[in-house]
Amino acid sequence: MEKIAVLGAGVMGHGIAQIAAGAGYRVTMRDISQEFLDGARQRIERNLKRNVERGRMTEEAAQELMGRISFTLDLPGAVGDADLVVEAIPESLDLKKRVWGEVSKNARRDAVLATNTSSISISVLAEAVSGPERFVGMHFFNPPTHMRLVEVIPGARTGRGAVELVKSVAERMGKTPVEVKKDVVGFIVNRILITYLNEAAKLLEAGDYTRDQIDSAMQYGARMPLGPFMLMDLIGIDIVYHILKVFEENLGPEYRPADTIEELYSEKRLGQKTGKGFYSYVERPTVPEEAGEGFDVRLLLRPLIEEAEEVVAEGIADEVSVDAAMKLGANLPRGPFEMKEAD
């Protein structure tokens, strides 16, 4: 393993490229627009400058890291000599299949192919490539430079070699890989977390509790990093909506996006990225601790734990892996089964 090709220069792609180069790999980043590539280069340089200013790395180390990353519009050239190809393009099945079909024609036959999808079936995506035994899910969390979890997801035909290789690459990047035992939409973290967020929106719609009351109680009372509505604004209402639509299609109507989420999505109030979602971002919103009085956090912890139990029952992961993934990938103070045991 010497060279990694990263497809997609967006938020996830440039972060993956940075940590890969930081781990000593040579990295080629490819996108369809020079503007996207220039933006990725600037974001990486800005991140490295911040690390130097904070004493986390030397100027020399930053320059060496940057020197290991190249940028190109040429897909065949990017993947032709790569040992590992990591795709981090938008969550569109058709788009991903089209790109993987092109990669399959140009990558080495022994290259491992990994998708950073957060919700699409690995087995379905693998249909687009020759040699599906080398195709695997390698799901980083946002921002990849800080979040420690990488979910590793074998498809129906993925070989152990591909699984073990991406695990070792993740570890060299300083990440903790958690293997997902069954290729089901949402994997571990999104399956549990996004369902929990949807339940919060349904609870808000019922009208018995306010947005600030729920967010405050979950942040201060349940010790969550953020309340569910502020967290949805951070993730992006569009991302939450699209994941829930995938869940609805594959898991059943009970996963349908709550009306509130659907309304915000249709109004393009997508959270922090648009300046308005559940909250307005003219100024940074906060909720006071006392606002949470009168809300029982078990109203939302209970469905979170129940969804975690369903993940285990379906054979997607064991309890230890679920707890580890939720703490590392969702920044929960305790895993769902640790919460259950403490209750």
Sequence and secondary structure as in RCSB ss.txt:
>XXXX:A:sequence
MEKIAVLGAGVMGHGIAQIAAGAGYRVTMRDISQEFLDGARQRIERNLKRNVERGRMTEEAAQELMGRISFTLDL
PGAVGDADLVVEAIPESLDLKKRVWGEVSKNARRDAVLATNTSSISISVLAEAVSGPERFVGMHFFNPPTHMRLV
EVIPGARTGRGAVELVKSVAERMGKTPVEVKKDVVGFIVNRILITYLNEAAKLLEAGDYTRDQIDSAMQYGARMP
LGPFMLMDLIGIDIVYHILKVFEENLGPEYRPADTIEELYSEKRLGQKTGKGFYSYVERPTVPEEAGEGFDVRLL
LRPLIEEAEEVVAEGIADEVSVDAAMKLGANLPRGPFEMKEAD
>XXXX:A:secstr
  EEEEE  SHHHHHHHHHHHHTT EEEEE S HHHHHHHHHHHHHHHHHHHHTTSS HHHHHHHHHTEEEES H
HHHHTT SEEEE   S HHHHHHHHHHHHHHS TT EEEE  SSS HHHHHTTSS GGGEEEEEE SSTTT  EE
EEEE TT  HHHHHHHHHHHHHTT EEEE SS  TTTTHHHHHHHHHHHHHHHHHHTSS HHHHHHIIIIIS  S
S HHHHHHHH HHHHHHHHHHHHHHH GGGS  HHHHHHHHTT  BGGGTBSSSB SS     GGGGTT  THHH
HHHHHHHHHHHHHTTS  HHHHHHHHHHHS  SS HHHHHHH 
